[in-house]
Amino acid sequence: MGTKLGSTLFFLISFLVLIALQSYYLNNSYQLEKRELNKKLQETVTKVLTELEKVESDASEDSVILSLKKLSKNQRFMVQKVAQKKQWYAYKNYFEAKVDSILGKQTVGTGFRIAMRSEIYSVYDEIRHRELLTKNAPLILFKTSVAINKGLVFNEGKWNSNFSERDTEFKIDQKYHYVIRSRVLAELLNIRGLVFMKLLPLLIVSMLIVSLLSFLFWRTSKNLKLQQLKVAQLYTSIDSIAHELNTPLTTMKFTLAAMPRSEITNLFERQILRLERVVSSIHYTAGKSALLNQKDLDDYFIELRQRYGHISFHIKMLYERNRKTTTQDFQQLLDNLVENSVKYKSKKVNIGVEFSNKIVISVSDNGMGIPKDAQPYIFDKYYRISRPENLQINGLGVGLHIVKMIVEKYKGTIAVATNSVAGVTFKISLPNG
């Protein structure tokens, strides 16, 4: 379960990283394409402005300045002012028609929809120290028929205008000094659509990759669930078989006890004992058992040496008191650890047992050892290390699982470490009352 959760979490993190990288790459591509299109926009605007210079008249600027002068309220000058404005707007309308015509020629076949506007946004009277234009209300020199939403400034200018006005009849003698600021704005109105069309193949490929990975993850998860279900059913069947064997084994033991001793009964007893060990290694049950004492400890190690006569045991034992551990649990701990060492080619096994303020049990061997990448999983039920050597060794992968269950029952700890030369060391620490 932990392995599955870890794999799922790893995939999700990798998937999110992939999405983030693709989003970053697409955003960079979008910004790059946008910059390229804005460069082309600037080139087009420059060409349009160059063409407009051929039809532009100096009278346009003069009429703008005249319309901004502070004129007398005299009727004659008011008439003149109205006439100048009429002239200006007539020129402006003609100029805007020219802009649309020139812009249409420059953008034919490009798919560009461009909007332009030329404006005077500031006229400052240096003599009277005041701004003549209202804020956010520029004087439009010309604009395209299509309005700008949010234009970019492509051309900005600043110039001074100095002149005087004198009329002896009306006793007018005025001097004017204006600082005028103008700019040209342009916008590619369909820039998002153009960029999207350029990035569409890349976007499709990215979506296909994400969809493929999502499909593979779904299929893998589905297959993994089916596999885990089958494995769980197999484990349940093995546990059920082990449980069902307890009854006939108990019956056979009582029957043999009532029979006279002979070679046949001795043979049956050895086979029944063998079956009991197999069943106990599969299905751990905490039966009633007395606390382990010094004699039980001595008898167990004598029997252990006899059982594995070909193994060199080095046993270090300290027994002061035992307030908690039962004989059955202690024997199952040592049986599984020692059997594990012997099974995996150990010739020498060192056992340390200390019963004092706490209980410390250590088993070290010189066998095949356990790879470090497999050590986090060795206490999982039915887990076996995937290596060629293990195929030649019989086992169900439940011994260390039972060891872990007994340690957890006493709220203790267990650790495994690889030895410097060969083999591994298991160290168990249990509370002693």
C-alpha positions as CSV (number, residue, x, y, z in Angstrom):
1,M,0.0,0.0,0.0
2,G,2.8,2.4,0.9
3,T,4.7,1.5,-2.3
4,K,1.5,2.2,-4.4
5,L,0.9,5.5,-2.6
6,G,4.6,6.5,-3.1
7,S,4.4,5.6,-6.8
8,T,1.2,7.6,-7.3
9,L,2.6,10.6,-5.5
10,F,5.8,10.4,-7.6
11,F,3.7,10.3,-10.8
12,L,1.5,13.2,-9.7
13,I,4.6,15.3,-8.8
14,S,6.3,14.4,-12.1
15,F,3.0,15.1,-14.0
16,L,2.6,18.6,-12.4
17,V,6.3,19.4,-13.1
18,L,5.7,18.4,-16.8
19,I,2.6,20.6,-16.9
20,A,4.5,23.5,-15.4
21,L,7.4,23.0,-17.9
22,Q,5.1,22.9,-20.8
23,S,3.2,25.9,-19.6
24,Y,6.4,27.8,-19.1
25,Y,7.6,26.8,-22.6
26,L,4.3,27.7,-24.2
27,N,4.2,31.1,-22.4
28,N,7.8,31.8,-23.6
29,S,6.8,30.8,-27.1
30,Y,3.7,33.1,-26.9
31,Q,5.8,36.1,-25.7
32,L,8.4,35.4,-28.4
33,E,5.8,35.3,-31.2
34,K,4.1,38.4,-29.8
35,R,7.4,40.3,-29.9
36,E,8.0,39.2,-33.4
37,L,4.5,40.3,-34.5
38,N,5.0,43.7,-32.7
39,K,8.2,44.1,-34.7
40,K,6.3,43.6,-37.9
41,L,3.7,46.0,-36.7
42,Q,6.4,48.6,-36.1
43,E,7.7,48.1,-39.6
44,T,4.3,48.5,-41.0
45,V,3.5,51.6,-39.0
46,T,6.9,53.1,-40.1
47,K,6.0,52.5,-43.8
48,V,2.5,54.0,-43.3
49,L,4.0,57.1,-41.6
50,T,6.5,57.5,-44.4
51,E,3.7,57.4,-47.0
52,L,1.7,59.9,-45.0
53,E,4.6,62.4,-45.0
54,K,4.1,62.7,-48.8
55,V,0.6,64.0,-48.4
56,E,1.0,65.8,-45.1
57,S,1.0,69.7,-45.3
58,D,2.6,72.2,-43.1
59,A,-0.8,73.9,-42.9
60,S,-1.9,71.1,-40.5
61,E,0.4,72.2,-37.8
62,D,-0.3,75.9,-38.3
63,S,-4.1,75.3,-38.1
64,V,-3.6,73.3,-34.9
65,I,-1.6,76.2,-33.3
66,L,-4.1,78.8,-34.5
67,S,-7.0,76.9,-33.0
68,L,-5.2,76.8,-29.7
69,K,-4.4,80.5,-29.4
70,K,-6.1,82.6,-26.8
71,L,-8.1,84.9,-29.2
72,S,-10.1,88.0,-28.4
73,K,-13.9,87.8,-27.9
74,N,-14.1,90.2,-30.8
75,Q,-16.6,88.9,-33.4
76,R,-14.1,89.2,-36.2
77,F,-11.6,86.9,-34.5
78,M,-14.3,84.5,-33.4
79,V,-15.3,84.2,-37.1
80,Q,-11.7,83.6,-37.9
81,K,-11.4,81.0,-35.2
82,V,-14.5,79.1,-36.5
83,A,-13.1,79.3,-40.1
84,Q,-9.8,77.9,-39.0
85,K,-11.5,75.0,-37.2
86,K,-13.6,74.1,-40.2
87,Q,-10.4,74.1,-42.3
88,W,-8.7,71.9,-39.7
89,Y,-11.5,69.3,-39.5
90,A,-11.8,69.2,-43.3
91,Y,-8.1,68.4,-43.5
92,K,-8.4,65.9,-40.6
93,N,-11.1,63.9,-42.4
94,Y,-9.2,63.8,-45.6
95,F,-6.0,62.7,-43.7
96,E,-7.9,59.8,-41.9
97,A,-9.2,58.5,-45.2
98,K,-5.7,58.5,-46.5
99,V,-4.4,56.6,-43.4
100,D,-7.0,53.7,-44.0
101,S,-6.1,53.6,-47.7
102,I,-2.3,53.4,-47.1
103,L,-2.7,50.9,-44.2
104,G,-4.9,48.7,-46.3
105,K,-2.2,48.5,-49.0
106,Q,0.6,47.8,-46.5
107,T,-1.3,44.9,-44.8
108,V,-2.8,43.2,-47.8
109,G,-2.2,39.4,-47.6
110,T,-0.7,39.6,-44.0
111,G,-3.9,39.0,-42.1
112,F,-3.1,41.9,-39.8
113,R,-5.8,44.1,-38.4
114,I,-4.1,47.3,-37.4
115,A,-5.4,50.4,-35.7
116,M,-3.5,53.7,-35.5
117,R,-3.9,57.1,-33.9
118,S,-1.7,60.2,-34.0
119,E,-2.4,62.7,-31.3
120,I,-1.1,65.8,-29.5
121,Y,-1.5,65.0,-25.9
122,S,0.2,68.1,-24.3
123,V,0.3,71.8,-25.3
124,Y,2.0,73.8,-22.6
125,D,1.9,77.6,-22.6
126,E,5.3,78.6,-21.4
127,I,4.4,82.3,-21.1
128,R,1.2,81.8,-19.0
129,H,2.4,78.5,-17.4
130,R,-0.6,76.4,-18.0
131,E,-1.6,73.3,-19.9
132,L,-4.1,74.0,-22.7
133,L,-5.3,70.5,-23.2
134,T,-7.6,68.7,-20.8
135,K,-6.1,65.6,-19.2
136,N,-6.9,62.4,-21.0
137,A,-8.5,64.4,-23.8
138,P,-5.7,64.6,-26.5
139,L,-6.1,66.4,-29.8
140,I,-6.5,63.7,-32.5
141,L,-4.5,64.6,-35.6
142,F,-5.6,61.5,-37.4
143,K,-6.8,57.9,-36.6
144,T,-8.0,54.9,-38.4
145,S,-11.6,54.0,-38.8
146,V,-11.0,51.1,-36.4
147,A,-10.5,52.3,-32.8
148,I,-7.5,51.4,-30.7
149,N,-8.1,49.3,-27.5
150,K,-4.7,49.5,-25.9
151,G,-2.1,50.8,-28.3
152,L,1.7,50.8,-28.1
153,V,3.6,54.1,-28.5
154,F,5.8,53.8,-31.7
155,N,6.7,57.4,-32.3
156,E,6.9,60.3,-29.9
157,G,7.8,63.9,-30.6
158,K,8.3,67.3,-28.9
159,W,8.7,70.7,-30.4
160,N,8.4,74.4,-29.5
161,S,6.1,76.8,-31.3
162,N,6.9,80.6,-31.0
163,F,5.0,83.3,-32.8
164,S,3.3,86.7,-32.1
165,E,0.1,88.3,-33.1
166,R,-0.3,92.1,-33.7
167,D,-3.3,94.1,-34.8
168,T,-3.1,97.9,-34.4
169,E,-6.8,98.4,-35.0
170,F,-7.8,96.3,-32.1
171,K,-4.6,97.1,-30.1
172,I,-3.5,93.5,-29.9
173,D,0.1,92.7,-29.4
174,Q,0.5,89.1,-28.2
175,K,3.4,86.7,-28.1
176,Y,3.0,82.9,-27.9
177,H,5.4,80.1,-26.8
178,Y,4.0,76.6,-26.8
179,V,5.8,73.3,-25.9
180,I,3.9,70.6,-27.9
181,R,4.1,66.9,-27.4
182,S,2.7,64.3,-29.8
183,R,2.8,60.6,-30.3
184,V,1.7,57.9,-32.7
185,L,0.0,54.8,-31.2
186,A,-0.7,51.5,-33.0
187,E,-2.1,48.2,-32.1
188,L,-2.3,44.8,-33.8
189,L,-5.9,44.0,-32.9
190,N,-5.9,40.3,-33.8
191,I,-2.4,39.6,-32.3
192,R,-3.8,36.9,-29.9
193,G,-5.5,35.0,-32.8
194,L,-2.3,35.2,-34.9
195,V,-0.1,33.9,-32.1
196,F,-2.6,31.2,-31.3
197,M,-2.6,30.0,-34.9
198,K,1.2,29.9,-34.9
199,L,1.3,28.0,-31.6
200,L,-1.5,25.6,-32.4
201,P,0.7,22.7,-33.6
202,L,2.8,23.0,-30.5
203,L,-0.3,23.2,-28.3
204,I,-1.8,20.1,-29.9
205,V,1.4,18.1,-29.4
206,S,1.6,19.2,-25.7
207,M,-2.0,18.2,-25.1
208,L,-1.4,14.8,-26.8
209,I,1.6,14.2,-24.6
210,V,-0.4,15.1,-21.5
211,S,-3.4,12.9,-22.6
212,L,-1.1,10.0,-23.4
213,L,0.6,10.2,-20.0
214,S,-2.8,10.4,-18.3
215,F,-4.1,7.4,-20.2
216,L,-0.9,5.4,-19.4
217,F,-1.2,6.3,-15.7
218,W,-4.9,5.3,-15.7
219,R,-4.1,2.0,-17.4
220,T,-1.2,1.3,-15.1
221,S,-3.2,2.1,-12.0
222,K,-6.0,-0.1,-13.2
223,N,-3.7,-3.1,-13.9
224,L,-1.9,-2.5,-10.5
225,K,-5.3,-2.6,-8.7
226,L,-6.2,-5.9,-10.5
227,Q,-2.8,-7.3,-9.6
228,Q,-3.0,-6.3,-6.0
229,L,-6.5,-7.8,-5.8
230,K,-5.2,-11.1,-7.1
231,V,-2.3,-11.0,-4.7
232,A,-4.6,-10.2,-1.8
233,Q,-6.8,-13.1,-2.7
234,L,-3.7,-15.4,-2.9
235,Y,-2.5,-14.2,0.6
236,T,-6.0,-14.8,2.0
237,S,-6.0,-18.3,0.6
238,I,-2.6,-19.1,2.1
239,D,-3.7,-17.7,5.5
240,S,-6.8,-19.8,5.3
241,I,-4.9,-22.9,4.5
242,A,-2.5,-22.3,7.3
243,H,-5.4,-21.7,9.7
244,E,-7.2,-24.9,8.6
245,L,-4.1,-27.0,9.1
246,N,-4.1,-26.3,12.9
247,T,-7.0,-28.6,13.6
248,P,-5.7,-31.8,11.9
249,L,-2.2,-31.2,13.4
250,T,-3.7,-30.9,16.9
251,T,-5.7,-34.2,16.3
252,M,-2.6,-36.0,15.0
253,K,-0.5,-34.8,18.1
254,F,-3.2,-36.1,20.5
255,T,-3.4,-39.4,18.6
256,L,0.4,-39.9,18.6
257,A,0.5,-39.1,22.3
258,A,-1.8,-42.0,23.0
259,M,0.2,-44.5,20.9
260,P,3.2,-46.5,22.2
261,R,6.6,-45.1,21.3
262,S,8.3,-46.5,18.2
263,E,10.3,-45.4,15.2
264,I,7.1,-44.7,13.3
265,T,5.8,-42.4,16.1
266,N,9.1,-40.6,16.3
267,L,9.0,-40.1,12.5
268,F,5.5,-38.7,12.7
269,E,6.4,-36.4,15.5
270,R,9.3,-34.9,13.5
271,Q,7.0,-34.3,10.5
272,I,4.3,-32.8,12.6
273,L,6.8,-30.5,14.3
274,R,8.0,-29.5,10.8
275,L,4.4,-28.8,9.7
276,E,3.8,-26.7,12.8
277,R,6.8,-24.6,12.1
278,V,5.6,-24.0,8.6
279,V,2.1,-23.1,9.8
280,S,3.5,-20.8,12.5
281,S,5.7,-19.0,10.0
282,I,2.6,-18.3,7.9
283,H,0.0,-17.5,10.5
284,Y,1.2,-15.9,13.7
285,T,-1.1,-16.4,16.7
286,A,-0.2,-15.2,20.1
287,G,-1.1,-18.1,22.3
288,K,-0.9,-18.3,26.1
289,S,2.7,-18.8,27.2
290,A,4.7,-18.2,30.4
291,L,7.3,-15.6,30.8
292,L,10.7,-16.6,29.6
293,N,13.2,-17.4,32.4
294,Q,16.9,-18.3,32.5
295,K,16.3,-22.1,32.1
296,D,14.1,-21.5,29.1
297,L,16.8,-19.4,27.6
298,D,19.5,-22.0,28.2
299,D,17.3,-24.9,26.9
300,Y,16.4,-22.9,23.8
301,F,20.0,-22.3,22.8
302,I,20.9,-25.9,23.4
303,E,18.1,-27.0,21.1
304,L,19.1,-24.3,18.5
305,R,22.7,-25.6,18.3
306,Q,21.3,-29.2,17.8
307,R,18.9,-28.1,15.1
308,Y,21.6,-26.3,13.1
309,G,24.6,-28.4,13.8
310,H,26.5,-27.2,10.7
311,I,26.3,-23.5,11.8
312,S,28.9,-21.9,14.0
313,F,27.0,-20.0,16.7
314,H,28.6,-17.4,19.0
315,I,26.1,-16.6,21.7
316,K,26.5,-13.8,24.3
317,M,23.8,-13.8,27.0
318,L,23.0,-11.6,30.0
319,Y,19.9,-12.5,32.0
320,E,18.9,-10.4,35.0
321,R,15.1,-10.3,34.9
322,N,12.2,-10.6,32.5
323,R,8.9,-9.0,33.3
324,K,7.2,-9.0,29.9
325,T,8.4,-11.3,27.1
326,T,6.8,-14.8,26.8
327,T,8.7,-17.9,25.9
328,Q,6.6,-18.4,22.7
329,D,7.2,-14.8,21.4
330,F,11.0,-15.0,22.2
331,Q,11.4,-18.3,20.4
332,Q,9.4,-17.1,17.4
333,L,11.6,-14.0,17.2
334,L,14.9,-16.0,17.3
335,D,13.6,-18.9,15.1
336,N,12.6,-16.6,12.3
337,L,15.8,-14.5,12.4
338,V,18.2,-17.5,12.7
339,E,16.3,-19.4,10.0
340,N,16.5,-16.4,7.7
341,S,20.3,-16.3,8.3
342,V,20.7,-20.0,7.7
343,K,18.5,-20.0,4.6
344,Y,20.6,-17.3,3.0
345,K,23.9,-19.1,3.1
346,S,25.3,-18.0,6.5
347,K,27.9,-20.2,8.1
348,K,28.4,-18.1,11.2
349,V,25.7,-16.5,13.3
350,N,26.4,-14.2,16.3
351,I,23.5,-13.8,18.8
352,G,23.4,-11.3,21.6
353,V,20.6,-11.4,24.3
354,E,20.3,-9.0,27.2
355,F,17.5,-9.0,29.7
356,S,18.0,-6.1,32.1
357,N,16.3,-2.6,32.2
358,K,15.3,-3.3,28.7
359,I,15.5,-6.3,26.4
360,V,18.0,-6.1,23.5
361,I,18.3,-8.9,21.0
362,S,20.8,-8.9,18.1
363,V,21.4,-11.4,15.3
364,S,24.3,-10.9,13.0
365,D,25.4,-13.3,10.2
366,N,27.9,-13.6,7.3
367,G,25.4,-14.6,4.6
368,M,24.2,-13.1,1.3
369,G,23.0,-9.9,3.0
370,I,20.1,-7.7,2.0
371,P,20.4,-5.0,-0.6
372,K,19.9,-1.5,0.8
373,D,17.2,-0.6,-1.7
374,A,15.2,-3.7,-0.5
375,Q,15.6,-3.1,3.3
376,P,12.6,-0.8,3.7
377,Y,10.3,-3.6,2.3
378,I,11.6,-6.8,4.0
379,F,9.1,-6.6,6.8
380,D,6.1,-6.6,4.4
381,K,4.1,-9.8,4.3
382,Y,5.1,-12.2,1.5
383,Y,7.8,-9.8,0.3
384,R,10.8,-11.5,-1.3
385,I,13.9,-9.9,-2.7
386,S,14.0,-10.0,-6.5
387,R,17.4,-11.4,-7.4
388,P,18.5,-14.6,-9.2
389,E,19.9,-16.2,-6.0
390,N,16.5,-16.1,-4.2
391,L,14.9,-18.3,-6.9
392,Q,16.9,-21.2,-5.6
393,I,15.8,-20.7,-2.0
394,N,12.4,-21.8,-0.7
395,G,10.4,-19.4,1.4
396,L,7.1,-17.5,1.6
397,G,8.5,-14.1,2.8
398,V,6.6,-14.1,6.1
399,G,9.3,-14.7,8.7
400,L,10.5,-11.1,9.0
401,H,6.8,-10.0,8.9
402,I,6.1,-12.1,12.0
403,V,9.2,-10.7,13.7
404,K,7.9,-7.2,13.0
405,M,4.4,-8.1,14.4
406,I,5.9,-9.4,17.7
407,V,8.1,-6.3,18.1
408,E,5.1,-4.1,17.5
409,K,3.1,-6.1,20.0
410,Y,5.6,-5.2,22.7
411,K,5.9,-1.6,21.4
412,G,9.6,-2.1,20.6
413,T,11.9,-1.2,17.7
414,I,13.7,-3.2,15.1
415,A,16.6,-2.1,12.8
416,V,18.5,-3.7,10.1
417,A,22.1,-2.8,8.9
418,T,24.4,-4.2,6.3
419,N,27.7,-5.6,7.7
420,S,31.0,-4.2,6.5
421,V,32.2,-7.6,5.1
422,A,29.1,-9.7,4.5
423,G,25.7,-10.4,5.8
424,V,23.3,-8.2,7.9
425,T,22.6,-7.4,11.5
426,F,19.1,-7.2,13.1
427,K,18.8,-5.4,16.4
428,I,15.6,-5.5,18.4
429,S,14.9,-3.4,21.5
430,L,11.9,-4.2,23.7
431,P,10.7,-2.6,27.0
432,N,11.1,-4.8,30.0
433,G,8.1,-3.9,32.1
